Structures are given as structure tokens and as C-alpha cells.
């Protein structure tokens, strides 16, 4: 099966999916994080991608970097201000299929600012799980500048540069379950 053969409604299975990010810390190491709570649904028409849709909602407070102090700082007004912006949303506006790659462009809203972002997602295939569900998989990544979303908090380093990189890689591993017609 190829991505152009897909047709129907698919719901993201968050227990078998990952929405994560990577950014440089102190210009010498990487910090990795993820979101534990998110949901999404796509209506797919592989033969006519323009008729497809996708919406993903992320609980911003579910961020985890495996460090409670850092997570609390990320939830604060210095970064995501989750009290004012409890959820983030991605709504697809365009789909382009090139072989097994689907380029999904859409409006990504983070911390009250929305920008257009493109995610190139590689179709990993489909399979019937032991419970009779048809699952499809996609993986991909893209880079954004956090400053494009108004996330400008930083601290200068004594050796030059800044504590937190402006560039952030977003990595997606998606397992979605086909819904009954």
C-alpha cells in the first residue's frame, strides 16, 4: 500500500505516537523534550490530497524534558505561558504527496502565535493490529525558530552566545487508527 491509496478518517493513537523536540543548550549540548498529552484526527484522500484535512491539539502543560525545574520554567510566562495558552493547535492547509513523503503544511499555534509550518512525513506503511484495527504510520521532522512564535527568553553566556538556541527541531512519530466508515 502506498500513501496515495489511503482513504478515510484516522485518529492519532497517542500511546503509540510521539511529539518531541530537540534544541541546543549552552551551545554545546542538546535538550530533548516531548508532550505527553495530544490528540488529532485526519480525513485522508490519497487520490486527491487537496480534499484531506488534519487537526492536532496539544496540551502545552504536558511538556516534559525529564527535569521538573526546567519543565516549570518552560510552562511559565518566560516561555509557553500555559495559564494563558493551555493548548497548541496545528491545522493543515495543504497536502503534497511525493512518493512515500507527504508534505503537510499548516498553521501551527504555539503560545498565542500562529505561523505556517511544513512537516515532511514519510509513510511507514499500514498494518492490521491484533485487535483488528488498521493502523498507519508516519515519521518526520522539521525545524522552526522559537523567536517566530514570540519565544525570546534567553540568557547570555560568559563565553559568548546564548543559553537556549533559537532553532528547534520538531520530531514526529505518528501511529493513527482508521475509523469505521
VODO-319018 format. One line per 5 residues: number of its first residue (from 1); their letters; for each residue x, y, z of N, C-alpha, C, O. Coordinates in Angstrom, 2 decimals. Example, Ala and Ser with C-alpha at 12.3 -4.5 7.8 and 13.67 -1.06 7.14 Angstrom:
// residues 2
1	as	13.19,-5.69,7.80,12.30,-4.50,7.80,13.20,-3.30,7.80,14.24,-3.32,8.46 | 12.85,-2.25,7.08,13.67,-1.06,7.14,12.90,0.03,7.87,13.41,1.14,8.04 .
This chain:
// residues 181
1	xxxxx	0.85,-1.18,0.00,0.00,0.00,0.00,0.89,1.24,0.00,1.91,1.29,0.70 | 0.51,2.22,-0.78,1.23,3.50,-0.79,0.34,4.57,-0.16,-0.84,4.35,0.08 | 0.93,5.70,0.11,0.19,6.79,0.75,-0.97,7.27,-0.15,-1.99,7.71,0.37 | -0.81,7.18,-1.44,-1.89,7.63,-2.33,-3.08,6.66,-2.31,-4.15,6.99,-2.84 | -2.91,5.47,-1.70,-4.02,4.51,-1.56,-4.86,4.77,-0.31,-5.94,4.19,-0.17 .
6	xxxxx	-4.38,5.62,0.59,-5.10,5.87,1.84,-6.38,6.65,1.57,-6.43,7.56,0.74 | -7.42,6.26,2.31,-8.71,6.94,2.17,-9.50,6.67,3.44,-9.68,5.51,3.83 | -9.97,7.72,4.08,-10.78,7.54,5.28,-10.37,8.48,6.39,-9.59,9.41,6.20 | -10.93,8.20,7.57,-10.66,9.03,8.74,-9.76,8.24,9.69,-10.01,7.06,9.96 | -8.72,8.91,10.18,-7.73,8.29,11.05,-7.58,9.14,12.30,-7.52,10.37,12.22 .
11	xxxxx	-7.51,8.49,13.46,-7.32,9.18,14.74,-5.95,8.80,15.28,-5.58,7.62,15.31 | -5.19,9.81,15.70,-3.86,9.55,16.27,-4.00,8.76,17.55,-4.82,9.07,18.41 | -3.18,7.73,17.67,-3.10,6.93,18.89,-1.93,7.49,19.72,-0.78,7.16,19.44 | -2.22,8.33,20.73,-1.13,8.98,21.47,-0.26,8.00,22.28,0.87,8.33,22.63 | -0.78,6.81,22.57,0.02,5.85,23.32,1.09,5.18,22.45,2.01,4.55,22.97 .
16	xxxxx	0.96,5.32,21.14,1.94,4.75,20.22,2.52,5.81,19.28,3.04,5.49,18.22 | 2.42,7.07,19.68,2.92,8.19,18.89,3.79,9.08,19.76,3.73,9.01,20.99 | 4.59,9.91,19.12,5.47,10.80,19.85,5.55,12.16,19.17,5.77,12.25,17.96 | 5.35,13.22,19.95,5.57,14.60,19.51,6.70,15.13,20.37,6.51,15.39,21.56 | 7.87,15.29,19.79,9.03,15.67,20.58,9.80,16.81,19.92,9.52,17.19,18.78 .
21	xxxxx	10.78,17.34,20.66,11.59,18.43,20.14,13.01,18.30,20.67,13.27,17.63,21.66 | 13.93,18.97,19.97,15.34,18.99,20.35,15.84,20.40,20.12,15.57,21.00,19.07 | 16.57,20.95,21.09,17.20,22.25,20.92,18.55,22.25,21.62,18.80,21.44,22.51 | 19.41,23.15,21.21,20.74,23.27,21.84,20.64,24.03,23.14,19.89,24.99,23.27 | 21.43,23.57,24.13,21.52,24.22,25.43,22.97,24.63,25.65,23.88,23.81,25.49 .
26	xxxxx	23.19,25.89,26.00,24.53,26.43,26.25,25.44,26.25,25.04,26.67,26.27,25.16 | 24.85,26.09,23.89,25.55,25.96,22.60,26.40,24.71,22.47,27.09,24.55,21.47 | 26.37,23.81,23.46,27.26,22.64,23.40,26.55,21.30,23.55,27.10,20.27,23.18 | 25.33,21.29,24.09,24.61,20.04,24.27,23.19,20.19,23.75,22.77,21.29,23.40 | 22.48,19.10,23.70,21.09,19.13,23.26,20.17,18.79,24.42,20.50,17.97,25.28 .
31	xxxxx	19.02,19.44,24.44,17.96,19.11,25.37,16.82,18.53,24.54,16.43,19.10,23.52 | 16.29,17.41,24.99,15.18,16.75,24.31,13.96,16.81,25.21,14.06,16.71,26.43 | 12.83,16.99,24.58,11.58,17.01,25.33,10.46,16.46,24.49,10.62,16.20,23.30 | 9.32,16.29,25.12,8.14,15.79,24.42,6.88,16.26,25.12,6.94,16.88,26.18 | 5.76,15.96,24.50,4.45,16.27,25.07,3.73,14.95,25.30,3.64,14.11,24.41 .
36	xxxxx	3.20,14.79,26.52,2.54,13.54,26.89,1.07,13.49,26.48,0.50,12.41,26.34 | 0.45,14.67,26.30,-0.99,14.69,26.01,-1.25,15.46,24.72,-0.95,16.65,24.61 | -1.82,14.75,23.76,-2.20,15.36,22.48,-3.24,14.46,21.82,-3.38,13.28,22.15 | -3.96,15.04,20.87,-4.94,14.27,20.11,-5.02,14.85,18.72,-4.71,16.03,18.50 | -5.42,14.04,17.77,-5.52,14.52,16.41,-6.33,13.60,15.54,-6.48,12.41,15.83 .
41	xxxxx	-6.85,14.17,14.47,-7.65,13.41,13.52,-7.38,13.92,12.12,-7.26,15.12,11.89 | -7.28,12.98,11.17,-7.09,13.32,9.77,-8.17,12.63,8.94,-8.53,11.48,9.20 | -8.67,13.34,7.98,-9.51,12.75,6.95,-8.66,12.76,5.70,-8.26,13.82,5.22 | -8.38,11.58,5.18,-7.38,11.43,4.12,-8.04,11.00,2.82,-8.88,10.11,2.78 | -7.63,11.68,1.75,-7.99,11.28,0.40,-6.68,11.23,-0.38,-6.26,12.23,-0.97 .
46	xxxxx	-6.03,10.07,-0.38,-4.73,9.93,-1.03,-4.77,10.19,-2.51,-3.78,10.66,-3.08 | -5.89,9.89,-3.16,-6.01,10.13,-4.60,-6.18,11.61,-4.91,-5.81,12.06,-6.00 | -6.74,12.36,-3.97,-6.93,13.81,-4.15,-6.57,14.50,-2.84,-7.46,14.85,-2.06 | -5.28,14.71,-2.58,-4.83,15.24,-1.29,-5.46,16.58,-0.89,-5.57,16.88,0.30 | -5.88,17.38,-1.86,-6.50,18.68,-1.55,-7.78,18.51,-0.76,-8.22,19.45,-0.10 .
51	xxxxx	-8.39,17.33,-0.81,-9.62,17.07,-0.06,-9.34,16.51,1.34,-10.27,16.17,2.07 | -8.07,16.42,1.71,-7.69,15.91,3.03,-7.73,17.01,4.07,-7.69,18.20,3.74 | -7.80,16.61,5.34,-7.76,17.57,6.45,-7.02,16.93,7.62,-6.93,15.71,7.73 | -6.50,17.78,8.51,-5.79,17.29,9.68,-5.84,18.37,10.74,-5.63,19.55,10.45 | -6.13,17.97,11.97,-6.08,18.88,13.10,-5.49,18.13,14.29,-5.90,17.01,14.60 .
56	xxxxx	-4.50,18.76,14.95,-3.86,18.19,16.12,-3.91,19.23,17.23,-3.60,20.40,17.00 | -4.29,18.81,18.44,-4.32,19.69,19.60,-3.38,19.10,20.65,-3.44,17.91,20.97 | -2.51,19.97,21.19,-1.50,19.55,22.17,-1.77,20.25,23.49,-1.99,21.46,23.52 | -1.75,19.51,24.58,-1.84,20.07,25.92,-0.45,20.59,26.27,0.45,19.80,26.57 | -0.27,21.91,26.24,1.05,22.52,26.44,1.62,22.22,27.82,2.84,22.17,27.99 .
61	xxxxx	0.75,22.03,28.81,1.25,21.75,30.17,1.83,20.35,30.29,2.46,20.03,31.31 | 1.64,19.50,29.28,2.14,18.12,29.34,3.60,18.01,28.88,4.10,16.91,28.68 | 4.26,19.14,28.71,5.66,19.13,28.29,6.52,18.44,29.35,6.34,18.63,30.55 | 7.46,17.64,28.87,8.41,17.00,29.78,9.78,16.96,29.13,9.94,16.56,27.97 | 10.78,17.39,29.90,12.18,17.31,29.47,12.98,16.47,30.46,14.21,16.45,30.42 .
66	xxxxx	12.27,15.78,31.35,12.86,14.95,32.40,13.58,15.78,33.46,14.47,15.28,34.14 | 13.18,17.06,33.59,13.74,17.92,34.63,12.62,18.85,35.09,12.23,19.76,34.35 | 12.09,18.63,36.29,10.92,19.37,36.77,11.14,20.88,36.82,10.24,21.64,36.47 | 12.34,21.32,37.24,12.61,22.76,37.30,12.56,23.38,35.89,11.96,24.43,35.70 | 13.19,22.72,34.93,13.17,23.21,33.55,11.75,23.18,33.00,11.33,24.12,32.33 .
71	xxxxx	11.01,22.10,33.26,9.63,22.00,32.77,8.77,23.12,33.34,7.96,23.70,32.61 | 8.94,23.43,34.62,8.17,24.52,35.24,8.54,25.85,34.58,7.66,26.68,34.35 | 9.81,26.05,34.27,10.23,27.30,33.60,9.63,27.37,32.20,9.20,28.44,31.78 | 9.60,26.26,31.48,9.01,26.24,30.14,7.51,26.53,30.18,6.97,27.13,29.25 | 6.83,26.11,31.24,5.39,26.36,31.37,5.10,27.81,31.77,3.97,28.28,31.61 .
76	xxxxx	6.10,28.52,32.28,5.92,29.88,32.81,5.75,30.91,31.69,5.86,30.58,30.51 | 5.49,32.15,32.09,5.34,33.26,31.14,6.63,33.55,30.39,6.58,34.19,29.33 | 7.79,33.11,30.89,9.05,33.30,30.16,9.02,32.56,28.82,9.66,32.99,27.86 | 8.30,31.44,28.76,8.25,30.63,27.55,6.81,30.46,27.06,6.31,31.30,26.31 | 6.14,29.38,27.48,4.87,28.99,26.88,3.64,29.60,27.54,2.56,29.58,26.95 .
81	xxxxx	3.78,30.13,28.75,2.67,30.76,29.46,1.41,29.89,29.35,0.39,30.31,28.82 | 1.50,28.67,29.87,0.41,27.71,29.71,-0.88,28.13,30.43,-1.95,27.63,30.10 | -0.78,29.04,31.39,-2.02,29.55,32.00,-2.86,30.30,30.98,-4.08,30.16,30.94 | -2.19,31.09,30.13,-2.88,31.85,29.09,-3.08,31.05,27.81,-4.02,31.31,27.05 | -2.20,30.08,27.56,-2.21,29.31,26.31,-2.13,27.82,26.63,-1.10,27.19,26.38 .
86	xxxxx	-3.21,27.24,27.17,-3.14,25.85,27.63,-3.01,24.82,26.51,-2.52,23.72,26.74 | -3.46,25.17,25.31,-3.36,24.22,24.21,-2.69,24.88,23.01,-2.78,26.10,22.82 | -2.04,24.05,22.22,-1.48,24.47,20.95,-2.24,23.70,19.89,-2.78,22.63,20.15 | -2.27,24.25,18.68,-3.03,23.60,17.62,-2.26,23.65,16.31,-1.58,24.62,15.99 | -2.38,22.56,15.55,-1.90,22.52,14.17,-3.09,22.16,13.30,-3.75,21.14,13.51 .
91	xxxxx	-3.37,23.02,12.31,-4.45,22.78,11.36,-3.85,22.80,9.96,-3.32,23.82,9.52 | -3.93,21.67,9.26,-3.35,21.57,7.93,-4.09,22.45,6.94,-5.32,22.59,7.00 | -3.33,23.05,6.04,-3.90,23.90,4.98,-3.56,23.36,3.60,-4.19,23.77,2.61 | -2.57,22.44,3.50,-2.18,21.92,2.20,-1.46,20.58,2.37,-0.76,20.36,3.36 | -1.65,19.71,1.40,-1.01,18.40,1.38,-0.39,18.19,0.00,-1.04,18.44,-1.02 .
96	xxxxx	0.85,17.73,-0.03,1.50,17.38,-1.29,2.13,16.01,-1.12,2.85,15.77,-0.15 | 1.87,15.11,-2.06,2.41,13.75,-1.99,3.50,13.61,-3.04,3.30,13.91,-4.22 | 4.66,13.13,-2.58,5.77,12.85,-3.48,6.31,11.47,-3.09,7.13,11.36,-2.18 | 5.86,10.44,-3.77,6.23,9.07,-3.41,5.64,8.72,-2.07,4.42,8.80,-1.88 | 6.49,8.33,-1.11,6.02,8.00,0.24,6.16,9.16,1.21,6.02,8.97,2.42 .
101	xxxxx	6.42,10.35,0.69,6.53,11.54,1.54,5.28,12.40,1.34,4.90,12.74,0.22 | 4.67,12.76,2.46,3.55,13.70,2.44,4.04,14.98,3.09,4.42,14.99,4.26 | 4.03,16.05,2.33,4.37,17.35,2.90,3.08,18.00,3.37,2.23,18.40,2.57 | 2.96,18.10,4.69,1.76,18.68,5.29,2.11,20.09,5.74,2.95,20.27,6.63 | 1.47,21.07,5.14,1.66,22.47,5.53,0.43,22.89,6.30,-0.69,22.52,5.96 .
106	xxxxx	0.65,23.66,7.35,-0.50,24.11,8.13,-0.14,25.22,9.08,1.01,25.66,9.17 | -1.15,25.66,9.78,-1.00,26.72,10.76,-0.72,26.10,12.12,-1.54,25.36,12.67 | 0.48,26.41,12.66,0.89,25.91,13.96,0.79,27.05,14.96,1.44,28.08,14.81 | -0.04,26.86,15.98,-0.20,27.86,17.03,0.52,27.42,18.29,0.20,26.39,18.87 | 1.50,28.23,18.71,2.27,27.97,19.93,2.25,29.22,20.77,2.62,30.30,20.30 .
111	xxxxx	1.81,29.10,22.01,1.86,30.21,22.97,1.22,31.49,22.43,1.74,32.58,22.66 | 0.11,31.35,21.73,-0.64,32.51,21.26,-0.20,33.08,19.93,-0.78,34.07,19.48 | 0.80,32.49,19.28,1.26,32.96,17.97,1.13,31.82,16.97,1.48,30.68,17.27 | 0.61,32.14,15.79,0.41,31.13,14.76,1.26,31.45,13.54,1.31,32.59,13.07 | 1.93,30.42,13.03,2.78,30.54,11.85,2.55,29.32,10.96,2.15,28.25,11.44 .
116	xxxxx	2.81,29.49,9.67,2.73,28.37,8.74,4.01,27.54,8.85,5.12,28.07,8.86 | 3.83,26.22,8.94,4.94,25.28,9.07,4.66,24.09,8.17,3.51,23.66,8.03 | 5.71,23.55,7.55,5.58,22.35,6.72,6.31,21.19,7.38,7.47,21.30,7.77 | 5.60,20.07,7.49,6.16,18.84,8.03,6.25,17.82,6.90,5.22,17.38,6.40 | 7.46,17.44,6.48,7.58,16.32,5.54,7.48,15.01,6.33,8.32,14.72,7.19 .
121	xxxxx	6.47,14.23,6.03,6.22,12.99,6.78,6.37,11.79,5.85,5.75,11.72,4.79 | 7.21,10.84,6.27,7.41,9.64,5.47,6.40,8.58,5.91,6.31,8.24,7.09 | 5.67,8.06,4.95,4.69,7.00,5.20,5.45,5.72,5.54,6.29,5.26,4.76 | 5.15,5.15,6.71,5.83,3.94,7.17,5.06,2.67,6.84,5.55,1.56,7.06 | 3.85,2.83,6.31,3.06,1.67,5.93,1.80,1.55,6.77,1.49,2.40,7.60 .
126	xxxxx	1.09,0.46,6.53,-0.13,0.18,7.29,-0.12,-1.28,7.70,0.50,-2.13,7.05 | -0.82,-1.56,8.79,-0.88,-2.93,9.30,-2.16,-3.11,10.10,-2.71,-2.16,10.65 | -2.62,-4.34,10.15,-3.76,-4.69,11.00,-3.20,-5.18,12.33,-2.44,-6.14,12.37 | -3.59,-4.51,13.43,-3.07,-4.92,14.73,-3.86,-6.11,15.27,-4.86,-6.49,14.67 | -3.43,-6.71,16.39,-4.11,-7.90,16.93,-5.56,-7.66,17.36,-6.30,-8.62,17.61 .
131	xxxxx	-5.97,-6.39,17.45,-7.33,-6.07,17.87,-8.24,-5.76,16.69,-9.39,-5.35,16.87 | -7.71,-5.94,15.47,-8.50,-5.73,14.27,-8.46,-4.31,13.73,-9.14,-4.00,12.75 | -7.67,-3.43,14.35,-7.57,-2.04,13.89,-6.58,-1.93,12.74,-5.53,-2.58,12.75 | -6.91,-1.11,11.75,-5.97,-0.78,10.70,-5.19,0.45,11.17,-5.77,1.50,11.46 | -3.88,0.30,11.23,-3.00,1.39,11.68,-2.13,1.85,10.52,-1.72,1.06,9.67 .
136	xxxxx	-1.87,3.16,10.50,-0.91,3.72,9.56,0.15,4.46,10.36,-0.12,4.96,11.45 | 1.35,4.52,9.80,2.44,5.19,10.49,3.11,6.23,9.62,3.27,6.04,8.41 | 3.51,7.32,10.25,4.24,8.40,9.59,5.34,8.88,10.53,5.15,8.92,11.74 | 6.49,9.24,9.95,7.58,9.82,10.73,8.15,11.00,9.97,8.20,11.00,8.74 | 8.58,12.01,10.72,9.20,13.15,10.06,9.67,14.18,11.06,9.42,14.07,12.26 .
141	xxxxx	10.35,15.18,10.54,10.82,16.27,11.39,10.93,17.55,10.57,11.00,17.52,9.35 | 10.93,18.65,11.29,11.13,19.96,10.68,11.79,20.85,11.71,11.88,20.49,12.89 | 12.26,22.00,11.29,12.86,22.96,12.20,12.07,24.25,12.18,11.59,24.70,11.14 | 11.94,24.85,13.36,11.33,26.15,13.48,12.28,27.05,14.27,13.21,26.57,14.92 | 12.03,28.35,14.21,12.71,29.30,15.09,11.72,29.67,16.18,10.62,30.13,15.89 .
146	xxxxx	12.11,29.48,17.42,11.18,29.78,18.51,10.86,31.27,18.55,9.77,31.64,18.99 | 11.77,32.12,18.08,11.50,33.56,18.05,10.35,33.90,17.11,9.66,34.90,17.30 | 10.11,33.06,16.08,8.96,33.28,15.18,7.64,33.15,15.93,6.61,33.64,15.46 | 7.66,32.50,17.09,6.46,32.30,17.90,6.48,33.18,19.14,5.72,32.94,20.09 | 7.34,34.19,19.14,7.41,35.12,20.27,8.13,34.57,21.48,8.05,35.16,22.56 .
151	xxxxx	8.83,33.45,21.33,9.55,32.83,22.45,10.99,33.30,22.43,11.86,32.68,21.82 | 11.24,34.41,23.11,12.54,35.08,23.00,13.35,35.07,24.29,14.46,35.59,24.30 | 12.83,34.49,25.39,13.60,34.48,26.63,14.93,33.80,26.38,15.01,32.79,25.68 | 15.99,34.36,26.96,17.30,33.77,26.84,18.23,34.36,27.88,17.86,35.31,28.58 | 19.41,33.82,27.98,20.45,34.34,28.87,21.77,34.27,28.11,22.11,33.25,27.51 .
156	xxxxx	22.53,35.38,28.16,23.83,35.42,27.50,24.82,34.56,28.27,24.79,34.48,29.49 | 25.71,33.92,27.51,26.76,33.10,28.12,28.05,33.92,28.24,28.36,34.75,27.38 | 28.77,33.67,29.29,30.04,34.36,29.53,31.02,34.15,28.38,31.83,35.03,28.08 | 30.95,32.99,27.73,31.87,32.64,26.64,31.34,33.08,25.28,31.96,32.79,24.25 | 30.21,33.78,25.27,29.58,34.19,24.01,28.43,33.27,23.66,28.42,32.10,24.05 .
161	xxxxx	27.48,33.79,22.94,26.31,33.02,22.57,25.24,33.07,23.65,25.30,33.89,24.57 | 24.26,32.17,23.53,23.12,32.19,24.43,22.83,30.81,25.01,23.27,29.79,24.47 | 22.10,30.81,26.11,21.78,29.57,26.81,20.90,28.64,25.98,21.13,27.43,25.94 | 19.87,29.21,25.31,18.90,28.40,24.57,18.96,28.79,23.09,18.84,29.96,22.74 | 19.12,27.80,22.24,19.15,28.04,20.80,17.80,28.54,20.31,16.75,28.17,20.85 .
166	xxxxx	17.83,29.37,19.28,16.59,29.82,18.65,15.99,28.70,17.79,14.78,28.59,17.65 | 16.86,27.87,17.22,16.42,26.79,16.34,15.95,25.59,17.17,16.63,25.15,18.09 | 14.78,25.06,16.82,14.20,23.91,17.49,13.78,22.89,16.44,13.05,23.23,15.50 | 14.23,21.66,16.59,13.78,20.58,15.71,12.54,19.94,16.33,12.53,19.60,17.51 | 11.52,19.77,15.52,10.30,19.08,15.95,10.30,17.71,15.27,10.43,17.62,14.05 .
171	xxxxx	10.15,16.66,16.07,10.19,15.29,15.55,8.85,14.59,15.82,8.34,14.63,16.94 | 8.31,13.97,14.79,7.01,13.32,14.89,7.11,11.84,14.54,7.74,11.47,13.54 | 6.50,11.02,15.35,6.31,9.61,15.06,4.84,9.33,15.33,4.40,9.33,16.48 | 4.10,9.08,14.27,2.64,9.02,14.39,2.12,7.64,14.03,2.46,7.08,12.98 | 1.30,7.09,14.92,0.51,5.91,14.65,-0.94,6.33,14.72,-1.39,6.87,15.74 .
176	xxxxx	-1.69,6.09,13.64,-3.08,6.51,13.60,-3.96,5.30,13.25,-3.56,4.43,12.48 | -5.14,5.29,13.82,-6.07,4.17,13.65,-7.21,4.59,12.74,-7.85,5.63,12.96 | -7.46,3.77,11.72,-8.55,4.04,10.81,-9.88,3.86,11.53,-10.08,2.89,12.27 | -10.78,4.80,11.32,-12.11,4.75,11.95,-13.09,4.05,11.03,-12.97,4.13,9.80 | -14.06,3.38,11.59,-15.07,2.69,10.80,-15.86,3.70,9.98,-16.19,4.78,10.45 .
181	x	-16.16,3.32,8.75,-16.89,4.22,7.84,-18.33,4.37,8.23,-19.08,5.09,7.57 .
